[in-house]
Amino acid sequence: MKKVKKIFSWVPNFITLLGLFSGSLAVFFAIDGHLSLAGIFILIAAVFDFFDGMAARLLKAYSEIGKQLDSLADVISFGFAPGAILFTLFEYSLFGKNQLIQDIEGNTIEWLFLFSSLLIPVFSALRLAKFNISENQNKNFIGLPTPANALLWASLGLMLGLPKYTEVLKILYTSKNLLILVIITSILLVSRIPMFSFKFNNMKWGQNWFRYMFMAVAIVLLILINVYAIPILFLLYVLMNMALYITGVEF
């Protein structure tokens, strides 16, 4: 019986490792210039990240190694992988092509743009370290969750592979805009702004109305405009949390 219990206790960790595997693949594809595939594998890693927590709760298989493993996997899947996507996006915006790093012939400013992509893994790691020692983030978050940030950058990779609104993409994918975006999201990762999770303690409208509203809008937008909905939903998520914080709504 103890052996069976021990086996089940490793189910969440196995799911976490699958997420790490997906995130690692995302890094390889991003560096090689296949940003759509990189975005897809970040999405897959996010699914595994959701289910490892669910499995831990259902099986009551909480452990310190599971907590640490989850954070280590998140640094790769939701820190380094989106950083690799941004690095390649900067390559496209600055030089018009993806190339080996030793072949890049850029000036000092261009290299600063390229290396600003490392803000994502750096601030993601800092955010995860703060999360691990925090005692008040069991139900909701303080600061932008790393998966939410990673999904934003994953969507930029996916949209580049599905150029439906080309004029919008030309405006969005400039070096300056990407730099501004990474600075803002890095600050949000370590900010003190409370942000709601999608863990329901109950199904009451009064305590979950903002979750229901967000999910309803998300479903409609994803049906209508597909992956192009993700940046809009990211902005909506941040603005909703800021509004709730300013107005003093508890969640």
BELHULIN-V943426 format. One record per run of one state. SS is the DSSP state (~ for helix, > for strand, _ for the rest). FROM is the first residue (numbers start at 1). TO is the last residue. If there is no record, write none. Layout:
ss-><SS SS>
from-><FROM FROM>
to-><TO TO>
This chain:
ss-><_ ~ _ ~ _ ~ _ ~ _ ~ _ ~ _ ~ _ > _ ~ _ ~ _ ~ _ > _ ~ _>
from-><1 2 10 11 32 35 60 64 96 101 104 108 116 118 134 141 143 146 162 166 173 175 190 194 196 205 248>
to-><1 9 10 31 34 59 63 95 100 103 107 115 117 133 140 142 145 161 165 172 174 189 193 195 204 247 251>
